[in-house]
Amino acid sequence: MDDKLAVSTPSDTEIMMVREFDAPPALVFAAHSKAEYLERWWGRGNPLDVEIDFRVGGKYRFVERADGEEHPFRGEFLEIVPDERIVYTFEYEPMAHLGPPCVDTLEFTGSGDRTTLRSRTKFETTEQRDGMLQSGMEDGAGQSHHALDALLAELQKA
């Protein structure tokens, strides 16, 4: 559990996560948009293969390796506002048959050395939202954010 992460359900089909980072918005944005950074934090510190075409209409695919298994995720970028906003679809490939992918909106706000990251995930149904909540996503997000904290601290020292 990440005591810095606030998770809420603003509607029957949404999950909102809010977390602050000790890094400027441009750096937190870069950590979400460059393969060499994503592979170091996104998979909770587990080995991660990243393919990313970071542009509107571009696609991505991440494969996390954990506990002897592969966990593939994919999506498409719908909107990009440098250093401010990323909107993309998100899908766990083994569950793709259960319905359309969710849509994630990341907003990076702040100034100086602090960034607030707001992540809003929109699902088609309440059942999809609740399934995500029950999947352990809050713990996984917390673990990934701790790995991101470490990466951001390292990048700021460089």
Protein Blocks (a to p, Z undefined) as FASTA:
>chain_A
ZZkbccddfbfkbccddddddddfklmmmmmmgfklmmmmmnnopacdddddddehiacd
ddddeehiacddddddfbdcehkbccdddddfklmmnoccdddddddedehjbccddddd
ddfbfklmmmmmmnommmmmmmmmmmmmmmmmmmmmZZ
